[in-house]
Amino acid sequence: MNSAADVLAKVLEILEEHLSKTTIATFFEDAEAVELTEQKLVIYTPIEYKRSIINKLYMEPFNKALQELFSADVRLEVISGKNPAETPAVNDGGDAVRNTDMDYTFEKYVVGPSNNFAHAAAMAVAQAPGRRYNPLLIYGGSGLGKTHLLCAIANRIRRERPELKIIYRTGEQFTNDVIKAVRSPDPDATVNFRNLYRQADLLLIDDIQFIAGKDATQDEFFHTFNALYEDHKQIVVSSDRPPKEIYTLEDRIKSRFEAGLIADIQPPDYETRMAILKNKSANMDLDLDEKHMQYIAKNVTSNIRQIEGTIKKIAAMKTLMGMEITQQNISNAIKDILRENPGIKPTANLIIEEVSSFYGIDPDMLRSASRKKEALIPRQVAMYIMQHMAGMSTPAIGREFGKDHSTVLHAISRIEDCIRSGKEQKNEVRDIMNNITGH
């Protein structure tokens, strides 16, 4: 569920539990998802009257459905009039850079060893667009800050060089622009599309991997890229992986990217996660003590979005439900994030905590060299879950317990045998896994 359209469809499905199908059809049938960020979902309705009714009567249930879906404070914004999705977002001599989050700035970006090269490259581009590191491609997994850097470039240039024309689009939006131009009955639509894109001083395409395998879109992008590059205009793109691993992306486009600067962003290390936690909690006026932040930093490791979602969840639990900030409640918030994002893998710390809790032993005993039965079987179960849920290698699992590769293999094999032969062991492992994901 990555696109704005997917999110809108899912929210409307949730709303069917609270609103009649007639109401949904009347006010949302012609609604179109325009934009999705970490803070908001923007939908377009062609009739102003419907926009006002949605804002007046249905904003609250819609926002509740969004919060249920994301376990985060994502809100609805409704627009009407001319659909902004019909034309690219352009900063034309001082207008706001639409479709970029104005809160995404270099000042608010937390820099650490995992992202310092990408951050430095983005800063250099913002200082001298078209003259250094052109094109710039930033790649990394979901939620690591690629969009933040692209928007920070746009926002810095907008502030310092307001005369420049800026276009920011996602790969999906660029593809839709190509399709609309090709299918339009207007004979000048394709020419207008090309002129608009090729007059940009700064072109930013987020999630460029989306155009891979789409021949017409790749062809338009290739010629747009060449026109801008030859005119010394800046091009910045992001991707979820390096160009060579986007297998259905045309070689001629890959070679253009590889001739520029490629910078990767890795998952944040512990120190960076702690800095992000302090920054995010301060921005939300959430008073977390050091031990609670340390607990979150050790257990939420996949990406920045996951960290932010956890903080928002804790803040909501405190504000809306009056819940006390305890380690158990924080653990529940983390499990909520895992449940809402099934692609996120649990950490070794979280697995050890849940296994220890299930068997009623201390986590330190699980990590110890004790050969007692009350520690041995839970330790083997933890090793099994680390491999099957977290995808950890046997050497990595061994480092968690001070064991060698062969000991881990034996432990995993023993639990697999127990699961095949005994229903009790199978149910125990299943229950622990369900506890980890909050199911």
MOLINKA-V767602 format. One record per residue. N is the residue number from 1. RES is the residue in one small letter. OMEGA is omega in whole degrees, -180 to 180 (* if undefined). Layout:
# MOLINKA-V767602
N;RES;OMEGA  N;RES;OMEGA
This chain:
# MOLINKA-V767602
1;m;-174  2;n;-173  3;s;177  4;a;180  5;a;179  6;d;-179  7;v;179  8;l;180  9;a;-179  10;k;180  11;v;179  12;l;176  13;e;178  14;i;-177  15;l;179  16;e;178  17;e;-174  18;h;-178  19;l;179  20;s;178  21;k;179  22;t;179  23;t;-179  24;i;180  25;a;-177  26;t;-172  27;f;-176  28;f;-175  29;e;-179  30;d;178  31;a;-179  32;e;177  33;a;-176  34;v;-172  35;e;176  36;l;174  37;t;179  38;e;-177  39;q;-172  40;k;168  41;l;179  42;v;175  43;i;-179  44;y;171  45;t;-173  46;p;-175  47;i;-178  48;e;-179  49;y;180  50;k;178  51;r;-178  52;s;179  53;i;179  54;i;180  55;n;-174  56;k;-170  57;l;-169  58;y;-180  59;m;-177  60;e;179  61;p;179  62;f;-180  63;n;177  64;k;178  65;a;177  66;l;180  67;q;177  68;e;-177  69;l;-174  70;f;-171  71;s;-178  72;a;-176  73;d;175  74;v;-174  75;r;-179  76;l;170  77;e;-177  78;v;177  79;i;176  80;s;-176  81;g;180  82;k;-178  83;n;-179  84;p;179  85;a;-179  86;e;179  87;t;180  88;p;178  89;a;-174  90;v;170  91;n;-172  92;d;176  93;g;170  94;g;177  95;d;180  96;a;176  97;v;-177  98;r;-179  99;n;169  100;t;-179  101;d;-176  102;m;177  103;d;180  104;y;-180  105;t;176  106;f;-178  107;e;-177  108;k;-179  109;y;-179  110;v;-175  111;v;177  112;g;-179  113;p;-176  114;s;-175  115;n;-172  116;n;179  117;f;179  118;a;179  119;h;-180  120;a;179  121;a;179  122;a;177  123;m;-180  124;a;178  125;v;-180  126;a;-179  127;q;-178  128;a;-177  129;p;177  130;g;-176  131;r;-180  132;r;174  133;y;180  134;n;1  135;p;172  136;l;176  137;l;178  138;i;-179  139;y;179  140;g;-179  141;g;-179  142;s;174  143;g;-178  144;l;175  145;g;180  146;k;-180  147;t;178  148;h;-179  149;l;179  150;l;179  151;c;178  152;a;176  153;i;-179  154;a;-177  155;n;178  156;r;180  157;i;178  158;r;-178  159;r;-174  160;e;-180  161;r;-173  162;p;-179  163;e;-177  164;l;178  165;k;-176  166;i;174  167;i;175  168;y;177  169;r;168  170;t;177  171;g;179  172;e;179  173;q;177  174;f;178  175;t;179  176;n;178  177;d;178  178;v;-178  179;i;-180  180;k;180  181;a;-178  182;v;-176  183;r;-176  184;s;176  185;p;179  186;d;-178  187;p;-179  188;d;-173  189;a;-178  190;t;178  191;v;180  192;n;177  193;f;-178  194;r;-179  195;n;-178  196;l;-179  197;y;-173  198;r;173  199;q;-178  200;a;171  201;d;178  202;l;177  203;l;178  204;l;178  205;i;-180  206;d;-180  207;d;-178  208;i;-179  209;q;-179  210;f;-178  211;i;-178  212;a;179  213;g;180  214;k;-168  215;d;-176  216;a;-180  217;t;179  218;q;179  219;d;179  220;e;-180  221;f;-179  222;f;-178  223;h;175  224;t;178  225;f;-178  226;n;-178  227;a;-179  228;l;-178  229;y;180  230;e;179  231;d;178  232;h;174  233;k;-174  234;q;177  235;i;177  236;v;178  237;v;174  238;s;-179  239;s;178  240;d;180  241;r;-179  242;p;-176  243;p;-176  244;k;180  245;e;173  246;i;-164  247;y;-180  248;t;174  249;l;-176  250;e;-178  251;d;-178  252;r;177  253;i;177  254;k;-177  255;s;177  256;r;180  257;f;-176  258;e;177  259;a;178  260;g;179  261;l;178  262;i;-179  263;a;-179  264;d;173  265;i;180  266;q;175  267;p;-175  268;p;176  269;d;-174  270;y;-178  271;e;179  272;t;178  273;r;178  274;m;179  275;a;178  276;i;179  277;l;180  278;k;-180  279;n;-177  280;k;-179  281;s;177  282;a;180  283;n;-179  284;m;-179  285;d;179  286;l;-176  287;d;178  288;l;178  289;d;-172  290;e;-176  291;k;178  292;h;177  293;m;178  294;q;179  295;y;179  296;i;-178  297;a;179  298;k;-174  299;n;179  300;v;-170  301;t;-170  302;s;-177  303;n;-177  304;i;-179  305;r;178  306;q;177  307;i;-179  308;e;178  309;g;178  310;t;179  311;i;180  312;k;179  313;k;179  314;i;179  315;a;180  316;a;179  317;m;-179  318;k;-174  319;t;-173  320;l;-174  321;m;179  322;g;-177  323;m;179  324;e;178  325;i;178  326;t;179  327;q;180  328;q;179  329;n;176  330;i;177  331;s;178  332;n;179  333;a;178  334;i;-180  335;k;175  336;d;179  337;i;177  338;l;-179  339;r;-179  340;e;-179  341;n;-173  342;p;178  343;g;-179  344;i;-177  345;k;178  346;p;179  347;t;177  348;a;-180  349;n;-180  350;l;179  351;i;179  352;i;180  353;e;-178  354;e;178  355;v;179  356;s;180  357;s;-178  358;f;-177  359;y;176  360;g;177  361;i;-179  362;d;179  363;p;179  364;d;178  365;m;179  366;l;-180  367;r;-175  368;s;178  369;a;-176  370;s;178  371;r;178  372;k;-176  373;k;-178  374;e;177  375;a;-173  376;l;-178  377;i;177  378;p;179  379;r;179  380;q;177  381;v;179  382;a;178  383;m;179  384;y;-178  385;i;178  386;m;179  387;q;-172  388;h;-180  389;m;-175  390;a;179  391;g;-178  392;m;177  393;s;180  394;t;175  395;p;180  396;a;177  397;i;180  398;g;-180  399;r;178  400;e;-175  401;f;-178  402;g;-179  403;k;179  404;d;-176  405;h;-176  406;s;178  407;t;179  408;v;179  409;l;179  410;h;-179  411;a;-179  412;i;180  413;s;-180  414;r;179  415;i;177  416;e;177  417;d;180  418;c;-180  419;i;-180  420;r;-173  421;s;-175  422;g;-179  423;k;-177  424;e;-180  425;q;179  426;k;-180  427;n;179  428;e;180  429;v;179  430;r;-179  431;d;179  432;i;178  433;m;178  434;n;177  435;n;-179  436;i;-178  437;t;179  438;g;180  439;h;*
